[in-house]
C-alpha cells in the first residue's frame, strides 16, 4: 500500500500497527506542546522589561535572517 509508511508490515494486523503509530504520534505531540508551554512560562517573566524584549526581538530576527540566507545558499 503506497499511502502507508514503509515500516508498516502487510503481514501483520494493520489496525494494531495504525493504533501504535497514532498513539506514538499523539504522545510526541503532547510532549512537544507541554515543553512549548513550559518554555513560555519560564520566558514570560524574563521578557517583562523593554531591554529584554529588545534583545529577544533582535536575536530572533537575526536568527531568521541567518536561516533565510542559509536556505538560499544551500539550494
C-alpha positions, 0 to 999 in steps of 0.5 A: 500500500503506497499511502502507508509508511514503509515500516508498516508490515502487510503481514501483520494486523494493520489496525494494531500497527495504525493504533501504535503509530497514532498513539506514538504520534499523539504522545510526541505531540503532547510532549512537544506542546507541554515543553512549548508551554513550559518554555513560555512560562519560564520566558514570560517573566524574563521578557517583562522589561523593554531591554529584554524584549529588545534583545529577544526581538533582535536575536530572533530576527537575526536568527531568521535572517541567518536561516533565510540566507542559509536556505538560499545558499544551500539550494 
